[in-house]
Amino acid sequence: MDTSPGRLMLLDTASMYFRAFFGSPELLAPDGTNVNAVRGMLGYITFLVEQYRPSHLVCCWDEDWRPEWRVDLLPTYKAHRVVVPVAGAPDIEEVPDPLEAQVPIIREVLDAFGIAVVGASGYEADDVIGTLATGAGRPVDVVTGDRDLFQLVDDAAGVRVLYIGKGVGKHERVDEAWILEKYGVTSRQYADFATLRGDASDGLPGVKGVGEKTAATLLQRFGDIDGIVAAAADPASDLAPGPRLKIKEAADYLSVAPTVVAVARDIDLPRGDALALPSAPADPDALAELTVRWGLTSPVERLTGVIAG
């Protein structure tokens, strides 16, 4: 068990409750409401706290899952996830109704426990994570199923990712060596790697004809996207004709996509004691009422016991 003192754990909350919803069978509350995501989320937090014993823990929240400033730069960004675009109205993410009904319950239970929930207007949870992980002054674990957050990994600063792509119980500890071995790039190059490769799940087209291997090779040779673009524009560079043409044809995309892919690191957010993991529920009466209403006795008891320990 990792018992490093003073550890900050940052949860990509939506990534986790989506995983809980789709990875668990229907579990019904007394009134018939499906609460599998609620129970799953509490179970995940219990597992992670028990294994890593963080002193501080934050459920990072999407206040804006598709920020307008990112869409202005790249209109395809997450466009396929919008339910029905309506002119002048905020974009609504396509979420299964049984999960959408559980998100407010998750928030209420977290609040009753006193677990910090942090979001920022105009930003995604990724940006909250990026900001809180930067200059934290303590070891940081980022829990996510989103590979884009590999860009935050920093051995010197003690920032690693607990990657839950294979499940929370089978998570992988991602450090700089892990990224280099798997992708052939450094963590500092990962955002450029993702930009070049593209990501259909986020509506990032990437550079046509450039996959992971080519993206890694280009970054190994030229360092970053600016270096690659400069090489493509330089007739004297030794960039082969095929990749040179592909980079030139993607010039408009490459001029904006790095800003879209890079997570924010400078939002004004609470820090310090406001993010401390409580040792007991902050509002026991509210938690007791929620526990009965939604049939959460077992997961609430387990989490209560773990944070008390």
WOZITA-V603398 format. One record per residue. N is the residue number from 1. RES is the residue in three letters. PSI is psi in whole degrees, -180 to 180 (none if undefined). OMEGA is omega as a letter, one per 40 degrees, with the letter a starting at -180 (none if undefined). Layout:
n=N res=RES psi=PSI omega=OMEGA
n=N res=RES psi=PSI omega=OMEGA
//
This chain:
n=1 res=MET psi=136 omega=i
n=2 res=ASP psi=116 omega=a
n=3 res=THR psi=32 omega=i
n=4 res=SER psi=129 omega=a
n=5 res=PRO psi=151 omega=i
n=6 res=GLY psi=22 omega=a
n=7 res=ARG psi=137 omega=i
n=8 res=LEU psi=126 omega=i
n=9 res=MET psi=125 omega=a
n=10 res=LEU psi=118 omega=a
n=11 res=LEU psi=129 omega=i
n=12 res=ASP psi=87 omega=a
n=13 res=THR psi=-49 omega=a
n=14 res=ALA psi=-40 omega=i
n=15 res=SER psi=-37 omega=a
n=16 res=MET psi=-42 omega=a
n=17 res=TYR psi=-26 omega=i
n=18 res=PHE psi=-45 omega=i
n=19 res=ARG psi=-41 omega=i
n=20 res=ALA psi=-41 omega=a
n=21 res=PHE psi=-49 omega=a
n=22 res=PHE psi=-18 omega=a
n=23 res=GLY psi=0 omega=a
n=24 res=SER psi=149 omega=i
n=25 res=PRO psi=164 omega=i
n=26 res=GLU psi=130 omega=i
n=27 res=LEU psi=121 omega=a
n=28 res=LEU psi=139 omega=i
n=29 res=ALA psi=171 omega=i
n=30 res=PRO psi=-32 omega=a
n=31 res=ASP psi=6 omega=i
n=32 res=GLY psi=-1 omega=i
n=33 res=THR psi=134 omega=i
n=34 res=ASN psi=125 omega=a
n=35 res=VAL psi=30 omega=a
n=36 res=ASN psi=-36 omega=i
n=37 res=ALA psi=-36 omega=i
n=38 res=VAL psi=-51 omega=a
n=39 res=ARG psi=-40 omega=i
n=40 res=GLY psi=-42 omega=a
n=41 res=MET psi=-44 omega=i
n=42 res=LEU psi=-39 omega=i
n=43 res=GLY psi=-40 omega=i
n=44 res=TYR psi=-46 omega=a
n=45 res=ILE psi=-43 omega=i
n=46 res=THR psi=-48 omega=a
n=47 res=PHE psi=-47 omega=a
n=48 res=LEU psi=-41 omega=i
n=49 res=VAL psi=-41 omega=a
n=50 res=GLU psi=-38 omega=a
n=51 res=GLN psi=-37 omega=a
n=52 res=TYR psi=-15 omega=i
n=53 res=ARG psi=55 omega=i
n=54 res=PRO psi=148 omega=i
n=55 res=SER psi=-25 omega=a
n=56 res=HIS psi=140 omega=a
n=57 res=LEU psi=135 omega=a
n=58 res=VAL psi=128 omega=i
n=59 res=CYS psi=104 omega=a
n=60 res=CYS psi=134 omega=a
n=61 res=TRP psi=143 omega=i
n=62 res=ASP psi=99 omega=i
n=63 res=GLU psi=-28 omega=i
n=64 res=ASP psi=103 omega=a
n=65 res=TRP psi=-18 omega=a
n=66 res=ARG psi=74 omega=a
n=67 res=PRO psi=139 omega=a
n=68 res=GLU psi=-35 omega=a
n=69 res=TRP psi=-30 omega=i
n=70 res=ARG psi=-40 omega=i
n=71 res=VAL psi=-38 omega=i
n=72 res=ASP psi=-36 omega=i
n=73 res=LEU psi=-39 omega=a
n=74 res=LEU psi=93 omega=a
n=75 res=PRO psi=-24 omega=i
n=76 res=THR psi=-8 omega=a
n=77 res=TYR psi=114 omega=i
n=78 res=LYS psi=19 omega=a
n=79 res=ALA psi=-32 omega=a
n=80 res=HIS psi=-11 omega=a
n=81 res=ARG psi=-6 omega=a
n=82 res=VAL psi=133 omega=a
n=83 res=VAL psi=-71 omega=i
n=84 res=VAL psi=110 omega=a
n=85 res=PRO psi=131 omega=i
n=86 res=VAL psi=124 omega=a
n=87 res=ALA psi=128 omega=i
n=88 res=GLY psi=-7 omega=a
n=89 res=ALA psi=152 omega=i
n=90 res=PRO psi=145 omega=i
n=91 res=ASP psi=135 omega=i
n=92 res=ILE psi=126 omega=a
n=93 res=GLU psi=141 omega=i
n=94 res=GLU psi=112 omega=a
n=95 res=VAL psi=132 omega=i
n=96 res=PRO psi=137 omega=a
n=97 res=ASP psi=-43 omega=a
n=98 res=PRO psi=-26 omega=i
n=99 res=LEU psi=-42 omega=a
n=100 res=GLU psi=-37 omega=a
n=101 res=ALA psi=-22 omega=a
n=102 res=GLN psi=-21 omega=a
n=103 res=VAL psi=-45 omega=i
n=104 res=PRO psi=-32 omega=i
n=105 res=ILE psi=-44 omega=i
n=106 res=ILE psi=-44 omega=a
n=107 res=ARG psi=-42 omega=i
n=108 res=GLU psi=-42 omega=a
n=109 res=VAL psi=-42 omega=i
n=110 res=LEU psi=-43 omega=i
n=111 res=ASP psi=-41 omega=i
n=112 res=ALA psi=-35 omega=i
n=113 res=PHE psi=-26 omega=a
n=114 res=GLY psi=18 omega=i
n=115 res=ILE psi=130 omega=a
n=116 res=ALA psi=130 omega=i
n=117 res=VAL psi=119 omega=a
n=118 res=VAL psi=126 omega=i
n=119 res=GLY psi=177 omega=i
n=120 res=ALA psi=132 omega=a
n=121 res=SER psi=129 omega=i
n=122 res=GLY psi=8 omega=a
n=123 res=TYR psi=157 omega=i
n=124 res=GLU psi=169 omega=i
n=125 res=ALA psi=-35 omega=i
n=126 res=ASP psi=-40 omega=a
n=127 res=ASP psi=-37 omega=i
n=128 res=VAL psi=-45 omega=i
n=129 res=ILE psi=-46 omega=a
n=130 res=GLY psi=-40 omega=a
n=131 res=THR psi=-47 omega=a
n=132 res=LEU psi=-28 omega=i
n=133 res=ALA psi=-24 omega=a
n=134 res=THR psi=123 omega=i
n=135 res=GLY psi=29 omega=a
n=136 res=ALA psi=-26 omega=a
n=137 res=GLY psi=16 omega=i
n=138 res=ARG psi=162 omega=i
n=139 res=PRO psi=144 omega=a
n=140 res=VAL psi=132 omega=i
n=141 res=ASP psi=122 omega=i
n=142 res=VAL psi=119 omega=a
n=143 res=VAL psi=115 omega=a
n=144 res=THR psi=159 omega=i
n=145 res=GLY psi=11 omega=a
n=146 res=ASP psi=114 omega=a
n=147 res=ARG psi=-23 omega=a
n=148 res=ASP psi=-27 omega=a
n=149 res=LEU psi=-1 omega=i
n=150 res=PHE psi=-22 omega=i
n=151 res=GLN psi=-17 omega=a
n=152 res=LEU psi=-15 omega=a
n=153 res=VAL psi=130 omega=a
n=154 res=ASP psi=100 omega=a
n=155 res=ASP psi=-42 omega=a
n=156 res=ALA psi=-35 omega=a
n=157 res=ALA psi=-4 omega=i
n=158 res=GLY psi=25 omega=i
n=159 res=VAL psi=121 omega=i
n=160 res=ARG psi=165 omega=i
n=161 res=VAL psi=133 omega=i
n=162 res=LEU psi=99 omega=a
n=163 res=TYR psi=120 omega=a
n=164 res=ILE psi=25 omega=a
n=165 res=GLY psi=-32 omega=i
n=166 res=LYS psi=7 omega=a
n=167 res=GLY psi=152 omega=a
n=168 res=VAL psi=-42 omega=a
n=169 res=GLY psi=-16 omega=a
n=170 res=LYS psi=29 omega=a
n=171 res=HIS psi=155 omega=i
n=172 res=GLU psi=140 omega=i
n=173 res=ARG psi=112 omega=a
n=174 res=VAL psi=116 omega=i
n=175 res=ASP psi=-172 omega=a
n=176 res=GLU psi=-39 omega=i
n=177 res=ALA psi=-38 omega=i
n=178 res=TRP psi=-46 omega=a
n=179 res=ILE psi=-44 omega=a
n=180 res=LEU psi=-42 omega=a
n=181 res=GLU psi=-40 omega=a
n=182 res=LYS psi=-38 omega=a
n=183 res=TYR psi=-15 omega=a
n=184 res=GLY psi=15 omega=i
n=185 res=VAL psi=164 omega=i
n=186 res=THR psi=165 omega=i
n=187 res=SER psi=-33 omega=i
n=188 res=ARG psi=-22 omega=i
n=189 res=GLN psi=-6 omega=a
n=190 res=TYR psi=-39 omega=a
n=191 res=ALA psi=-41 omega=i
n=192 res=ASP psi=-37 omega=i
n=193 res=PHE psi=-47 omega=i
n=194 res=ALA psi=-36 omega=i
n=195 res=THR psi=-46 omega=a
n=196 res=LEU psi=-45 omega=a
n=197 res=ARG psi=-37 omega=a
n=198 res=GLY psi=167 omega=a
n=199 res=ASP psi=104 omega=a
n=200 res=ALA psi=-31 omega=a
n=201 res=SER psi=-21 omega=i
n=202 res=ASP psi=5 omega=a
n=203 res=GLY psi=27 omega=i
n=204 res=LEU psi=111 omega=a
n=205 res=PRO psi=-25 omega=a
n=206 res=GLY psi=-174 omega=i
n=207 res=VAL psi=122 omega=a
n=208 res=LYS psi=127 omega=i
n=209 res=GLY psi=2 omega=i
n=210 res=VAL psi=110 omega=i
n=211 res=GLY psi=-166 omega=a
n=212 res=GLU psi=-44 omega=a
n=213 res=LYS psi=-45 omega=i
n=214 res=THR psi=-41 omega=i
n=215 res=ALA psi=-44 omega=i
n=216 res=ALA psi=-43 omega=a
n=217 res=THR psi=-44 omega=i
n=218 res=LEU psi=-42 omega=a
n=219 res=LEU psi=-35 omega=i
n=220 res=GLN psi=-36 omega=a
n=221 res=ARG psi=-39 omega=a
n=222 res=PHE psi=-2 omega=i
n=223 res=GLY psi=-55 omega=a
n=224 res=ASP psi=-180 omega=a
n=225 res=ILE psi=-40 omega=i
n=226 res=ASP psi=-41 omega=i
n=227 res=GLY psi=-38 omega=i
n=228 res=ILE psi=-45 omega=i
n=229 res=VAL psi=-41 omega=i
n=230 res=ALA psi=-41 omega=i
n=231 res=ALA psi=-39 omega=i
n=232 res=ALA psi=-32 omega=a
n=233 res=ALA psi=-13 omega=a
n=234 res=ASP psi=111 omega=a
n=235 res=PRO psi=-22 omega=a
n=236 res=ALA psi=-9 omega=a
n=237 res=SER psi=160 omega=a
n=238 res=ASP psi=23 omega=i
n=239 res=LEU psi=129 omega=a
n=240 res=ALA psi=154 omega=a
n=241 res=PRO psi=-40 omega=a
n=242 res=GLY psi=-60 omega=i
n=243 res=PRO psi=-35 omega=i
n=244 res=ARG psi=-46 omega=a
n=245 res=LEU psi=-42 omega=a
n=246 res=LYS psi=-42 omega=i
n=247 res=ILE psi=-42 omega=i
n=248 res=LYS psi=-41 omega=a
n=249 res=GLU psi=-23 omega=a
n=250 res=ALA psi=18 omega=a
n=251 res=ALA psi=-43 omega=a
n=252 res=ASP psi=-45 omega=i
n=253 res=TYR psi=-45 omega=a
n=254 res=LEU psi=-16 omega=i
n=255 res=SER psi=-19 omega=a
n=256 res=VAL psi=-32 omega=a
n=257 res=ALA psi=-38 omega=i
n=258 res=PRO psi=-34 omega=i
n=259 res=THR psi=-35 omega=i
n=260 res=VAL psi=-42 omega=a
n=261 res=VAL psi=-34 omega=a
n=262 res=ALA psi=130 omega=i
n=263 res=VAL psi=148 omega=i
n=264 res=ALA psi=149 omega=a
n=265 res=ARG psi=11 omega=a
n=266 res=ASP psi=29 omega=i
n=267 res=ILE psi=148 omega=i
n=268 res=ASP psi=106 omega=a
n=269 res=LEU psi=156 omega=i
n=270 res=PRO psi=149 omega=i
n=271 res=ARG psi=-174 omega=i
n=272 res=GLY psi=-137 omega=a
n=273 res=ASP psi=-24 omega=i
n=274 res=ALA psi=-18 omega=a
n=275 res=LEU psi=5 omega=a
n=276 res=ALA psi=141 omega=i
n=277 res=LEU psi=125 omega=a
n=278 res=PRO psi=153 omega=i
n=279 res=SER psi=-5 omega=i
n=280 res=ALA psi=156 omega=i
n=281 res=PRO psi=139 omega=a
n=282 res=ALA psi=-34 omega=a
n=283 res=ASP psi=81 omega=a
n=284 res=PRO psi=-37 omega=a
n=285 res=ASP psi=-45 omega=i
n=286 res=ALA psi=-41 omega=i
n=287 res=LEU psi=-40 omega=i
n=288 res=ALA psi=-41 omega=a
n=289 res=GLU psi=-43 omega=i
n=290 res=LEU psi=-38 omega=i
n=291 res=THR psi=-45 omega=i
n=292 res=VAL psi=-45 omega=a
n=293 res=ARG psi=-40 omega=a
n=294 res=TRP psi=7 omega=i
n=295 res=GLY psi=50 omega=a
n=296 res=LEU psi=23 omega=a
n=297 res=THR psi=-52 omega=a
n=298 res=SER psi=-53 omega=a
n=299 res=PRO psi=-35 omega=i
n=300 res=VAL psi=-42 omega=i
n=301 res=GLU psi=-40 omega=a
n=302 res=ARG psi=-45 omega=a
n=303 res=LEU psi=-40 omega=i
n=304 res=THR psi=-43 omega=a
n=305 res=GLY psi=-39 omega=a
n=306 res=VAL psi=-43 omega=a
n=307 res=ILE psi=-24 omega=i
n=308 res=ALA psi=-24 omega=a
n=309 res=GLY psi=none omega=none
//
